[in-house]
Amino acid sequence: MAVGFDFGTTNSLISVILRGRAIDVMDDDGLPFPSVVRYEGERVVVGRAAKESLDEAGLGVYGNTVRSPKFLLGDESVQVGGVERSPVDIVSDVVRHVKSQSLKGRQAKVLAGVSQAVVTIPVNMTGPRRAALRDAFRRADIGIVQFVHEPFAALYGYVRGQADTKESLRALNRRNVLVVDWGGGTLDLTLCRIEGGRAVQLRNGGSDEVGGDRFDEAIRNEVIRRFSASAGIPDDAYIHPDAKLRLLQDAETNKIALSERSAVSFYRPDFFSQPAATLEYRLTREELDEVTRPLIMSGMREIDSLLESVGIGPSQIAMCLVAGGMAAMPAIRGRLHELFGPQRVDIPSNSSTLIAQGAAWIAHDASRLQLAKPIELQLSRGAYLPLVKAGTDMPAEHEEKRQKVHLFCTDPTDGVAKFEVCAPSFPTASPQISDPRTPLGMLTVDVDARAKPLTERLELEVILDDDLILRARAWSAMAKDDDATVIHDLEFGLRLPGINDGACSDAEPSLDEPPHRSGGLSVRANIADTADDALVPGDVLYKHRPSAFERSQIRNKATEDQIWEHLYYQPCAVCRRSANDPGCRCATDPQPRAR
């Protein structure tokens, strides 16, 4: 049995599917487990007890306490309270705590045999950090079935929670959906398209500067400032650290309360010690909106930037699904309503636990992530060779998928073969040569510059692993050189329940594609998957086989493109200007003329 595990920035939560319902496993107070760990000598304190010792918002290490240790993954070690510790071990302590506490709850009997989980991750989590997170879960005796981006899990949980799943998917079919996961530590965004029974990622984005913790800190600091101004307390008045800590906790509690109330009260006796004074302040919802407006506007700019990056406007979003603990904040809800319209903004009642529930449903349905776009290799003459097809299931734990291709160098003149790995900029089942591509990685290997075209043999191998990483390695047979690259930022699709009409529809996304950028530099691909002289640049072919350009040549004659490419580098026979000089108006001008 596998569960859903939302290892969140601020809180972590396990959800499980029982008798067709998603069940959240909470702590004794009915709350998720804080992703915080404190080290007191040999004693490890995890969860709420560790969080209550923090008096600052943000992520990272604070003395002997670590908040959201997953952001430390990828580092070899960190100093915590003067002791060098492994981030993998720190994360493992949190995971182990959440697992052990969950086994003590009402669902202990169901969870007793749990050893696997679908684990949610932020959209910007890199491949090495994903691999380190897998290692941390293994140390806590939990295997990761697969990773899923947090907004993607929220969308799956939303669809699975509908009374009529099929009807819900029909309403969204061939539509764009924006998932806004505004949590306690980060804002994660995923723009998806629902098509052919799948949700396909178009673009990811977000920020770790506008999470709920930042709101709490801003509220606390503003309450202190406003009360001090009204009571005539100087700016340098001494405040005991414990008092600031308690007020930060009050800020979090009152922020939540203001979602339903018009005003709340802050009251802390002996808050100031020099001079002595009790802090007492009434904060209204209007004041809360004023204090948090800069953070909310910063988050909204992230949403605007994401939409602009794919050339679409708010009117082209069929639904804005909001998840995360900040979804209940009226000011955030209001801004989203202004941007998309109230009818297209959906904030489920379970928005704070939707991600864990979505992961649990994915585990229950055994749904697998799929590659959203084909991975391609650019060839000479503007062709593209598919390396991994769109719709390919991502490898399960301990699995990997390999593809090896044999290639030729069409132009060894500069002694370098160039491999550009790319993907179509927009999801499509059958990408055309004219479709825009997004470069993913570049490899270069030395070749024999003296060799004839199509003589140097090249090899390329690509490997997809269970950490959602694509590794590519190329090497040359004659020059014995090699190069490798690692690609982390792939985009995925996820089969949705209820519709089975093919892995990918042939219909194109209804997006306004951004115009092709002019100017800049591009790499002339010099590799091919077949030994065909027509793929060799004309200037290179003339150097090695000039007979192909003779008028009497009948077989294996140079193509029109190759003749033009050869002449382009030759001076005009009449005026001696270069072929691309606009001053040349002679009959030998190789440029095609209007007729």
KANORHU-V24859 format. One record per backbone hydrogen bond with DSSP energy under -0.5 kcal/mol. NH is the residue of the N-H (numbers start at 1). CO is the residue of the C=O. If there is no record, write none. Layout:
BEGIN
NH|CO  NH|CO
END
This chain:
BEGIN
3|116  4|15  5|118  6|4  6|13  7|5  7|120  8|6  8|11  12|33  13|6  14|25  15|4  16|23  18|16  18|21  21|18  23|16  23|21  25|14  26|24  27|31  30|27  33|12  34|32  35|10  36|34  37|66  38|45  39|64  40|38  40|43  41|39  43|40  45|38  45|43  46|44  47|36  49|46  51|47  52|48  53|50  54|51  60|67  62|65  65|62  66|37  67|60  68|35  71|68  72|69  73|69  73|70  74|75  75|72  78|85  80|78  80|83  81|63  81|79  83|80  85|78  90|86  91|87  92|88  93|89  94|90  95|91  96|92  97|93  98|94  99|95  100|96  101|97  102|98  103|99  104|101  105|102  108|105  111|107  112|108  113|110  114|111  115|1  116|1  117|143  118|3  119|117  119|146  120|5  121|148  125|122  126|124  130|126  131|127  132|128  133|129  134|130  135|131  136|132  137|133  138|134  139|135  140|136  140|137  141|138  142|137  143|115  145|117  145|143  146|117  148|119  150|121  153|149  154|150  155|151  156|152  157|153  158|154  159|155  160|156  161|157  162|159  165|163  168|164  169|165  170|166  171|167  172|168  173|169  173|170  174|194  175|172  175|194  176|316  177|192  178|319  179|177  179|190  180|178  180|321  181|179  181|188  182|180  182|323  183|181  183|186  187|207  188|181  188|186  189|205  190|179  191|203  192|177  192|190  193|200  194|175  195|193  195|198  198|195  199|494  200|193  200|198  201|492  202|191  203|191  205|189  207|187  211|185  212|183  213|184  214|211  215|211  216|212  217|213  218|214  219|215  220|216  221|217  222|218  223|219  224|220  225|221  226|222  227|223  228|224  229|225  230|226  231|227  232|228  233|228  237|234  238|274  240|271  243|240  244|240  245|241  246|242  247|243  248|244  249|245  250|246  251|247  252|248  253|249  254|250  255|251  256|252  257|253  258|254  259|256  260|257  261|257  264|283  266|281  268|279  271|268  271|277  272|277  273|238  274|238  274|275  277|272  279|268  280|278  281|266  283|264  283|281  284|282  285|262  288|284  289|285  290|286  291|287  292|288  293|289  296|292  297|293  298|294  299|295  300|296  301|297  302|298  303|299  304|300  305|301  306|302  307|303  308|304  309|305  310|306  310|307  311|308  312|307  316|313  317|314  318|176  318|316  319|176  320|344  321|178  321|319  322|320  322|346  323|180  324|351  326|182  327|324  328|325  329|326  332|329  333|329  334|330  335|331  336|332  337|333  338|334  339|335  340|336  341|336  341|337  344|341  345|342  346|320  346|344  347|345  348|346  351|348  353|350  354|350  357|353  358|354  359|355  360|356  361|357  362|358  363|359  364|360  365|361  366|362  367|362  370|493  371|392  372|491  373|491  375|388  376|374  376|422  377|385  378|420  379|383  380|527  382|379  383|380  385|377  386|384  387|375  388|375  391|371  392|389  394|369  397|145  399|396  401|464  403|462  405|460  407|458  408|528  409|456  410|408  410|526  411|526  415|412  417|445  419|417  419|443  420|418  421|419  421|441  422|376  423|438  425|436  435|432  438|423  439|437  440|421  441|421  443|419  445|417  447|415  449|447  451|448  454|409  455|452  456|452  458|407  459|475  460|405  461|473  462|403  463|471  464|401  465|469  466|399  468|465  470|487  471|463  471|469  472|485  473|461  474|483  475|459  476|481  477|457  480|476  483|474  485|472  487|470  488|486  490|488  493|370  494|199  495|368  496|197  499|496  509|427  511|509  513|511  525|523  526|418  528|408  532|530  535|532  536|533  541|537  542|538  543|539  544|540  545|541  548|545  549|546  550|547  553|550  558|548  563|559  564|560  565|561  566|562  567|563  568|564  569|565  569|566  570|567  572|577  576|572  579|568  581|578  582|580  584|581  585|583  589|586
END
